Structures are given as C-alpha cells and as structure tokens.
Amino acid sequence: MDVSMRYRTFGKLNWKVSALGFGAMRLPVVGDDAAKIDEPEAIRMLRFAIDHGVNYIDTAYGYHRGNSEILVGKALQDSYRQKVKLATKMPSWLINSQEDMDKYLGEQLNRLGSNPDFYLLHGLNKERWEKLEAMDVTGWAEERICKGTFKYLGFSFHDSYQVFKDIIDSYKGWTLCQIQYNYADQECQAGTRGLKYAASKGLAVVVMEPIAGGRLTLRPAKPVLDVLEKAKTRRTQAEWALTWVWNHPEVSVALSGMSSMQQVSENISTAQRSSPNMLTKKELGFIKQIALKYKEVGFIDCGGCKYCQPCPEGVDIPAIFALVNEYYRNKMSNDVRIKYWESITPERQAKRCKRCGTCEELCPQKLPIRNHLRSAAFMFEQEPPKPKA
C-alpha cells in the first residue's frame, strides 16, 4: 500500500480502496478508432497508477469495442494482478437467459486472463433490472460466487432515484454500486440521495463521471470562467471536480477514465491531497456558484454563429452543441435525448466527425469542437432512446 495515496472504506469489506480508481473506458487510442488501443502507452499508464497506489481497476465487456478487458488483462500480468481489485461488468442488454450470462462471463474470463473480484450488472435501469431479476440473476451470481468465479456482486446504474432504491432493497447481497456523480449533475439519476442511501445500507459506492466525462475540464463559457477566476483557492477544474466528490465521506472510490499519462499523474497528485470533509463552507459555496452557472449556460460556449458550417462531413455542429447544453440545463432529461434523435438525422450526427480540424480553425471562440463532438456522440448516439409510452 502506497502511504502517499489516500485510502477509504469500501462498504462492509475489510479492505481499503484507493481514493482514485482507474476506469479503462477512455484509454489512449491509435488514430481515432476506439477499438485500437495504444497498447504500450495504456499499459504504461495503468502500471504507473498501480505503482503509485491505485488499487481499483474498472473495465467492462463493451469498453473499447471489447478490447478494454484484453488490455487490462495484459497490464495486470507480471505480478500486477495481485496488487489490485478488478471489476468488470455483465453486458446486461445482451442477456436473455442464464445461458447468456455464462456465455459472456466465459468470454470475459478469457479476455482478462483472471477472475474478477467484483462483477457488476452493467447500466441498470428499471426495464433491465426487471428482466434480469425475472431470470434470477442474483441466484446465478451466488452460484458463481460459491464456485469462486468472482467474489462480489454489484451494479452500475442509470435511472431515477426511486428505481435505484428499489434495486438496492430488492436484494441483500449487493456489495457495491456504481453511480454517476459530479457537482454539475448532483441531483441527476441516483444523485446525492442515492449516494447516502447506498452508504447507509453498507454498500461501497463507486463514482463514475466525477469530471462529467471530461466536460468539467474544458474551457467553459465566459459566465462560468468569470466565477472560476474569482476563486481564492487555486485549483484546476479537474481538481475542483474530484475534490468535491472526495469531500463526501460516503464515496468509496472515484473512477477516472484517463487518456494520457499527464492525466494519470495529475489525478494521482490530487488524490494524494484528498480527504472527506476537507472543503470549507466558502469553497462549497464557490462550487455551488459554478454549478449554477453551468446549469444556466451549459458546458459549451457556442454562440451559434455557424462559421464552422458547412462541415465537410455534414455534421450539424451548432445544433448538436445547442442540444448538449439543453441536456445539462434540463438535468440530463431523456426528452432531450429523444429530441436529438428526432432533429439530428444520421448524416448530421456527431459520430460522422473525422477530426479534420477545419471547424476549429474557423471558430471565433476557438472551441475544442472535435472533443465536444466526441463527447456528444458518447452521450447521445450509443443507442436511440426509448420514447415515452
């Protein structure tokens, strides 16, 4: 255990987890193909993190189009596996029977080259949970735990607080839950109520998206920037975001999907300075001001001038950015996701961006348009939202 890293209680387990966990969803890639991980650099980053005290590694069946688990398995060779707890996730949306559960878990064990410590039901919402519950997924999991295939069962979550509470209350064997939580989205999905409820039930709480998928590190709109520049305590945007999450004693570990060695190094340094309840009332008030400004103006300082148009690939950049901002101003409402699919036709979607950079040369605001488009594609375009019944 690295004494300079900060460690926290992990639910009811007699084990201390590093404040920072490594999320293997945004590893460095070759070119712009998410499936082509830059293997030497990704392994270097993971091992550097472990050497500096990170002891929680998180991956999943679908990350990097199936290649994240393979990469993590390679990184954990040469005695690194013994230094960490490993979490991966069942692809819940692909499961139609217990035979499917065995099929996908078998694939994952082969990819990883070892048995995971934590196995999570991925991306639970009301519909997915009811379907898996009807297939007795917890009974299936208990059998695998008895056999030693994995040690503990948990779930990651994307739905309302009430659904989150119902899932926790429906099974007493949960060890951990993974929720989205950051200062800009603190009342969305499970939110602060869910964080406190899960902790009160003895679950370890793993936080994903503590920096809102990197959006809280991008140059913000001027009203947000004006507030940030008034801070008496000097921290980077990433430091403010991570420190706010770690300020909550109910949080066990904050995952960061790091894409560069610089991000790994900086986040480890921030974790080493973290502790529960470390922020002053003034600092918490300052973060609240920033969050309110984000909710007023959104994440992207796009004025809709359309200098970036036409995009050579047909991407409707101003319309997409307007919907990204609307999404966050409306508490990540599914209605906005539906609106995106209704108004942004496939030939105008963010995923068509070839990252040529022409738009950024023309943008008077000098926005990181390519990064914003990648983020929008992740938020909106992975799968069409289901319309209201």
N, C-alpha and C positions, 0 to 999 in steps of 0.2 A: 504494500500500500504506500503510495507516494504521500509523504506527510505534507507537502505543499498543496496538494489537491484537497478540496473540501469534500467531505462525505456526509451523507444524510441517511436517515432511517428509510428502509424500504418496506413499508407496510408492517406486517407481522413477522417478516422473516428476520432471522438473526444474522443479518448481513448488511453492510453499509455500502451504499451506491455512490459513485462519484456524482457531484452536482451536475456535471456535463456528461451527456451521453452522445455517442456518435451515431447519427442517423444516416444509413447508407442508401439514401434515395437520390441525392444530388452530387454524386461523385464526379470528379473531372472526367470529361469525355474527349475523344478524338474527333475533331471537326464539330459537327452539330448533331451527331447521331447519338441519342440517349443510350442505345444498345452497345455502343463501342466505348467502354470504359477505358480510360488511360490507366492500364493496369499497374505499371511500375509506380506511377505517382500516387494512385489511390492506395496501394499497399503501403507506401512510404508514409502517407498521411495517417492511416489507421494505426500503424505501428508507433509512429511518433506520439499519437494521442495516448495509446496504451502505456508507452514508456513514461508518459507524464501523468499517469494516474487515472486515466479514463478506464472504467471497468464495466461499462454497459454499452453493448453494440446492438443496434436495431436494424433489421432488414425485413424484407417481405417477398412473397412469391413473385409479384409483378414488377418490383422496382428494376429500373434499367432494362425493361422488357425481358425480365427473367435472369439477367446476368449479375445482379447485385449479390444474390446469395452465393454464386460461384466465386465472385471476387472476395467476398468476406471470408469464405472458406479458405481461400489461398492465403489471405492476410493473417489468418489465425493459425497457420502452420508454424513450425519451429518454436514450439512451446508457448506461443501467444494465446492459444485457446484456454490454457489453464489460468490465465491472468484475468479473464473477463467472464461476465454472464452474457449469454447470447439470446436474443429474442428474434423470432420470425413470426410470420402470420399466415393463417389459412386464407386462401382466396375465396372468401365467403360467397361471392357472386357466381362462382363456378360449381358450387356444391348442390347436388340434387339427391344424394344418398350417402350413407356411411361408407359405401364402396368408394365414392369420390373422395371422401375425407382421407381414406387410406392411400388412394392413388396419389393425391397431391402431396401429402406428407412424405410419402416414399420418395417422390421426386426431390423434395426439399432436403431430405436427409442426404441424398446422393450429391446434391449441389454443394451443401455445406461441408460435407465430409465429417460431420459430428452431430450429436444430438443437441438440439437447443435446450436451454434452461427454461425459457418462457415461450409458450405458444399462444398466440393471440388470435381471436376471431376478428378478421380484418374489416374495418369500416362498418360496424354495426349501425343499422337504423331499425325502425320498428318492423319493417317488412322482412329484412334479412334475419333479424333475431327470431321472429315468429316462425320462419321457415326452418331455421337451424334447430330451434327448440323442438319443433314437431318431429325432427329426425333424431332426437335425443343426443344432440352434440355433446352435452356435458357428460352423459353416461359413456359415450365413446371416448371422451377425453380422459375420464377417470380410469378406464381400462388401459389406455396408453401410459398414463402416469404410473400405474401399478407395474407395468412392464418396463418402465424406465426409458420409454421413448422420448419423453420430455418430462420436466419436473413440475411445472406450474402452468395453470390456465389463466388467461386474461382476455381482454378485448380492447380494440380501438373503436372510436365512436364518432359518428356524425349524425346527430338528430337533436331533438329538443331535450330540455332538462327532464321532463316527466318520463320520456322514454328511457333516458339514462338511469333514472331512479328505479324504474320498473325492472330493467335488466339486472341491476345490482341486487334488488330484492328477490328476484326470481331464482337465484342460485347462491348458495352459501359457500361454494368452493372457489370463488374468484380470488386470485392473489393480487392481480394488478389490473388497472385500466389505463388507457392512453387517450388523452383528450387534447383538443386544440385549445390553446390558451395564450393570449398575449394582451398587452394593455390596450390595444386598439379594438380587440374583439372580446373583451372580458365577460360580456353577458350573452354571447352567442353560444348556441349549442348547449353543452353541459354547463359551461360558464363557472362563475365563482361559486354558485350554489352547488353545482355538481362536484367541484373540487372539494369543498368542505364536506359534502355528504359522503363521498367515497372514502375520504380520510377517516371520517367518524366511524365507518364500517370496517376499518382496518385494512383497506386496500392501499397498495402502493399506487401513487398517481404519477404517471409518466406524461410529461407535457410535450406535445409536438407543436410545431409552428410558433415557437416563442418569439420569433422575429417576423412573424406573418409571411413565411416563405421568402424572406429577404426583403420584403417591401418596406420594412421599417428601417432599412439601412440605405435606401435610395434617396437621392436628393429630393426633399419634399417640396410641396407647394409653398409659396412665399409666406402665407399666414402661419404655417407650421414652422418654417425656418425662423421666422421672427421670434417665436416663443422659444425655440431651442437655443437661439443665440443669447437669450437673457439668463440662461442657467448660471448660477454661481458655482455649482459643482461641474467640473469639466469631465464629461464622459462622451464617448462616441455614441452614435444612435444605437448600435448593436449592444453596447454596454448598458445603456438605459433599459433596453428591452429585456435583456437577460437578467439584469439585476432586479428588475421589477418582478419577474417570475420567481426568482430565487428568494425574494423577500417573503414569499408565502411559506410558512412552515409546513403546510400540508403537501407541498410539492416534493416528490422524492427525487426526480431527475428531469432535467430539461434536455430534450434532444435537439441537436443542431445538424441539419443536412449540409455539411461543409463541402465546398467545391474546390478549395485551394489550401495550400499549406499555410498561407497567411491567415486565413480564417480560422484554421485549427489552432495556430499559435495564439492569436488574439483571444479566442474564446476560452482557451485553457487559462490564460492570464486573468481574464475576467472571473472565471470560476474560482480561481485561487483566492480571489478577494471577496467572494460572496459569502453571505450568511443569512439566515432567516431574520426578519425584522430589522434589517440594517438601515433601511431608508428612513429618513426623518419625515416629520409631518410636512415640512416645506417641500421636500423632494417628492413626496407622494402627491402633493398638491400640484407641483410642477408637471408631473407625468399626466395627471388628470387634465390639465390645460392642453397638453399636446394631443391627448386622445380626443378631446372635444373638438379641436381644430381639424384633426383628421376626419372626424365624422361630419364636419361642416363642408370640407372641400375635397375629401377623398385623398387617395395616395398619389395621384398623377397630376402634375401641374400643366395640363394641356388646355390651351385656350380655344382649341378648335379652329385654328387659322387655316388649316389644310395645306400649308406649304409642303407637307410630306406627301401630298397626293398629286398624281396617281402613283401608287406603289407598283413597281414592275410586276409583282406577283398578284396584284389585285386586292391586297389586304386593306380593309377599311379602318385605318389606324385611328382617326378621331372618334368614330362611332364606337369602336371597341374600348377605347380609353374612357369615354363617357360612361359606358356600362360598367367598367371596372369601378369607377368612382361611385356610381349609383349603388352598386352591390354592397360596398362598405358603408355608405351612408344609410343604407336600409338593413343593417345588421345581417348581412350575408343572406338576404332573402332568396328563397328558391324562385320566387316570382321574377327576380331579375335574371336568374339563370334561364328560365323559360323565355323571357323577353329576348335574351341574347340569341337563342336558337331560332326564335321567330323572326328577328330582324337582321341577323348576320348570317347570310347564306354561306354554304360551304366554300364557295370560291372566294369569299371575302374574309374568311376566318383567320385567326392569329397563327394557326399552325402552318399556313402557307408561307410564312416569312422565311426567306432564305438567308437572312442576316447579311445582306449585301452592304448595309450601312448608308445607302443613299438618303434615306429619310432623316438620319441623324445629321448628315451634312447640311440639310435644308432647314432643320428645326431651329427657329429663333431662340427657343428655350434651352436648346442643347440637352434635350431629354435623352436618357438611355433607352431609346424606343425599343431596341431589339430585346433587351432584358424585360421590359414591361410586356412585350408581346409574348415572350416565352412564359411569363407568369400568367398572363391571361389565358393562354392555351391550356395551362395546367388547371386553372380554376374552372374554366367553362367547357372545355372541349373533350375531356376524357370520355364522357358518356353523356348523351342527351338527358336532361332532367325529365322526371315524370310529371305530366300536367296534373293539376288538381282534379280529383274525382268529381 
